[in-house]
Amino acid sequence: MAIEAVGVPATFDICQAIVAAGGRIANVGVHGKPVELHLEKLWDRNIAITTRLVDTVTTPMLLKVVRSGKLQPGKLVTHRFAMSDIMKAYDTFGNAAKEGALKVVLTNGGPR
């Protein structure tokens, strides 16, 4: 299983490169630009691609996986901003590719 949750072409490419034969790419990221589907590399691998908006249906399962330690969401955080720097945080996330931003977190205090 490879999960594309960012919505940029580079992460969709990564998912296509790492998904195992017989695997699934779950695309939940909201894309603002076109992406390439590399059928020339995937055609013989029996890959399933699903899309869906993020909703609360899978939240209990997601929380269970986080609690088990199998998923460590903190590793996805690339930038932290104080609430007073919210506009800078939006600019950073809005230019995610240029800024190298994967997940941006706002904190009550300063950046950690």
Rosetta blueprint (number, residue, H / E / L):
1 M L
2 A E
3 I E
4 E E
5 A L
6 V L
7 G L
8 V L
9 P H
10 A H
11 T H
12 F H
13 D H
14 I H
15 C H
16 Q H
17 A H
18 I H
19 V L
20 A L
21 A L
22 G L
23 G L
24 R E
25 I E
26 A E
27 N E
28 V L
29 G L
30 V L
31 H L
32 G L
33 K L
34 P L
35 V L
36 E L
37 L L
38 H L
39 L H
40 E H
41 K H
42 L H
43 W L
44 D L
45 R L
46 N L
47 I L
48 A E
49 I E
50 T E
51 T E
52 R L
53 L L
54 V L
55 D L
56 T H
57 V H
58 T H
59 T H
60 P H
61 M H
62 L H
63 L H
64 K H
65 V H
66 V H
67 R H
68 S H
69 G L
70 K L
71 L L
72 Q L
73 P H
74 G H
75 K H
76 L H
77 V E
78 T E
79 H E
80 R E
81 F E
82 A E
83 M H
84 S H
85 D H
86 I H
87 M H
88 K H
89 A H
90 Y H
91 D H
92 T H
93 F H
94 G H
95 N L
96 A H
97 A H
98 K H
99 E H
100 G L
101 A L
102 L L
103 K E
104 V E
105 V E
106 L E
107 T E
108 N L
109 G L
110 G L
111 P L
112 R L
